Amino acid sequence: MRLSEEKRLEVSIRFGDSEAKFSGSINEVTSGILAFLGKVYPAYEIISRLTLTADLEQLLRALEGIIAVTPEGLVIVIQRERLTDRDAIILHLVKAYVGNQLKKMDRPSLSIAEIISLIGGKPGAVAGRLSELTDEGWVMRLGRGEYQITTLGIKLFLEGVVPKLKS
């Protein structure tokens, strides 16, 4: 199913005496709700401008030619040689996040063993890159040896890694 063919979301919202109904894509409804809350609760408008979110549709568009959805799941379609270990780790964590959002993967995270297997790196080097990425806010450690891309990581991926991969 293409994004343009998705079912439309319908939401009714009431705040005090104000009420509104929204219909459209997830992004359209979300924008409408945020605008509504900005009108009825002005402090929310300020908070919403400070809030960082991951726009799945924007991410999927950016991943065109980098990741593909197959009947078996998501696959990276660019050559591994084009990626640094750091970029490969980030890309696989983004793939896990997207796969989970699309219900193609059970969880949005990967274990360090899975990352090592996927990128073919040395355990010490992978652990070092994951430590750097965690310190920089790209990745968060969920538990013992389990990692997930952060919302900031997705933003930085879109701004810095995707342009390198598309050039």
N, C-alpha and C positions, 0 to 999 in steps of 0.2 A: 504494500500500500504506500503510495507516495504521500508526502506531507500535505500536498494540496487536496488530497482525497480523504483526509482524516475526518472523523466525525467532529461536529462542532460541539463545543462546551457551552453549557448554559448555566448561569449562576445568578441567584437573587441575593441581594445583600441589604440589610437594614441596620442603620446606626442611629440611635435616637429616633427623631422624627423623619429622618431622610431614608429613602429607599431607592434602589436602582436594580435593573436587570441587565445582564451582559450576556452576549452570545457571540461566538466566533472561535478562532483558534485559541490555544492556551495562551499564547503571547498577547493576543488582542484582549482577551478577558482579563489577564493579569494587568495589562496596562490600564484598562478601564477601572478595575478595582482600585489600583494605586491612585489614579486620578480622583476617583470618588472619595477615597479616604483622605486625600490631600485637601479636598474641599470641606469635608465635615470635621476633620481633625487636623488643623494646620501644622501642628508639630510633627505629624506623621509624614508630611511632605518633605520636611527637612531630613528626617530619619531615612526615608526611602531614597533620598539622593546619596546618602552615605552607605547604603546597602549594596553589597556586591553579590550578584547572582550569576549562575551559569545558564545561559540561554541555549537550550538543547538544539533548537532549530538552527541557530547561528553556528553552533559547533558542528552539526552535521553537514552544513553547507561548506564549512571550512575544510572538513575532512575528505571532501570529494577528491578522488585521485590518490588519497593517502591510505584510507581504510575502506574496505568493501564489506557489505553484508552478503554472506553466502548461506545456503541452506544449512551448512555445518556450523555457522557462527560468523563472527567478525574476523577478518584477516587484514593484515597490513600488506599493501600492494606495492610499496616502494622498496627498493633494494636496501638490505641491511648495511651495505658498505657506505651508503650515503649518510648514515646516522652515527653520531658520536655515541658512546655508551650512555651518556647523560640524556641525550635526546631519545635514544631507544627506550630507556626506562620510562621517561615521561610519556612517550607515545603509547607504550603498552599499558600504562596506568590510565591514560585517557581512553584507550580501547576498552579496558575493563569497565570504566565508568559508563561509557556509551552503551556497551553490551548489556550492562545491568539496567540502564534506563530503557532500552529497547526490549527488555525481557529475553535477551539471548544469552545472558550469563546470570548465574545465581547470586553473585556478589560483586560490588563495585571495586574490590580490592584484589591485590595479588600478594602471595607470600614471597619472601626473598628467594626461596628455592624456585618458584615459578618464574620469577624475573630472571634469575641466573640462567635457567633453561631456555627461556624465550630469546634472550639477547646473546647467549653464548659467551658471556663474560666470566672473568675470574671472580670467585666469591668475595675476595678482599676488595677488589675494585668496585664491584656492585655495591657492597656494603658502604664503601666510602662515598660513592655518588649518592646513595640514598640518604646518608647522614647529611651531606651538603644540601640536598634538595629539601630535607626536613627542616634544617636550620634556616633556609631561605624562604620557607613557607609554601613551597610548591607542593609538597607531599606531607601527609600526616601518617604517623605510625599508629595503627589501631590496636595492636597487641604485639605479642612476641613474634617478630618477623613478618608482620602483615602491614601492607602499605596501601594508601589510597591517595589519589590526586585531590588537591583542595580546590575550592572555588577560585582562589587566587592563582593556583597552579594552572587552571583552565584558562583564565584571563591571560596570564603570561605566556602560555602555550600558543594561544591565538595570536598574540602580538609579536612574539619572538621566534618561536619554532616553526609555525606554519609557513610564514614567508620564506624561511630558509628552505623548507622542503618543497615549496612550489616553484622555487627559482631554478 
